[in-house]
Amino acid sequence: MTKQNFFNSVFEVVKLIPYGRVTSYGAIAAYLGAKSSSRMVGWAMNASHGLEEKIPAHRVLNRNGLLTGKMHFGGNTMQELLEKEGIEIENDQVKNFKTLFWDPEKELMKDFN
């Protein structure tokens, strides 16, 4: 799979994350059959900011629920977008992360591989 195809697959998964829920880079990578590619998922999220189509990249966090990608949103935008969806943030971390966590392997049929 080329980098662009991988990025497009990541974007398709991210668009399916429900409003008010979050997931992790690693969960997306595992779903796409590339478990060791969580960093590449992060690169895809960074690249999504330049797309015409809106990708809800703010819903993708690290495995502990930290807003590690917030610097790519400018200012406090990532936190503000999550809070608009009713997600509570404290010290750059989603409160109730495990409760709000959306696992694509459990939620979606494996149709991107």
N, C-alpha and C positions, 0 to 999 in steps of 0.2 A: 504494500500500500504506500503510495506516495505521501509526502508531507501534506500536500493540499487535500488529498482524499481523506487523510486522517483528520485534518482540521475540519473539513466539511462534516465528517461523521460526528465529531465532537459537537459542532454547532447544532446538528440535528437532535442530539441527546439533550443538550442544554435547553433548547427550545421547549422540551417536554417537561422540564422541572415545573411542578405546579406552583402557582402563586402562594407565597407564604411558607414555602419549603426550601431547603438547601441541600446541597450534596457536596462531595469532595472531588478534587482532581483525581485521586486514586480510584474512587468508585467509578468514575467515567472511564478511566483507562482500563480498569478490570472488565467493565461491561463490553468494551470494544475489543477485548482479547489481547490487550497490550498492557498487562498489569504493571510492568516496570516503566511505563511512559507517562506517569502523572505529571512530570515536569513539562512534557510536550503538550499535555492538556492545558497547563498554565500558559504556555506560549500561544496556544490557540485562543485562549480567553483574552490575552493581550491583543492579539491580531483582530479580534472581533470588534474592537472599538473603531476600527477604520471601515467597517462594512456599512453599506446602506441599510441592510436589514438589521433590525435591533435584536441582539442576542442577549438574554438576561444573565450576563456573565457575573453579575453581583451575587447570584445565588450559588456560585461555586467557591468553596472555601478549602482550607487545608483540612487534614484528617482530624484536627482537634477543634474545628469550628472557628479558627482564627481568620480574620480578614487580611490575609497575607497579600492579596492582590490589590489592596485599596490604593496604593500609590499610582496605579495605572488608570484610576478613575478621576484623579484630580481632587484635591481638597478632601472633604468628608462625604463625597457623593455615594460611595459604595454603602456606607452605613446608613445614609439617608434613604437610599432606595430600599434597603432591607427593612428599615423602620416603617416606611410607608406601607409595607406588606404585613405589618404587625409583629415583626421579628425584633425581639429585644437584644440589644448589644451592650456589653459591659467590658471595658478595657480591650476593645477591638476583637471581642469574642462573642459568638452567638450564645445567648443563654438558652438552655433547653435544647442544645444541639442534637443530642441523641433522639429526642422526641420529634424534632423538625426534620431530621435526616431523611432524605429521599434516596433510596438505593436503586439505581436503574436495573441492576441484575434481578431484583425482586419485583420491580414495578413494570418492567417492559419485557416483551418477548425479544429474544436475541435475533433481531432482523437487520442489524447493521454490519455483521461480520461476513 
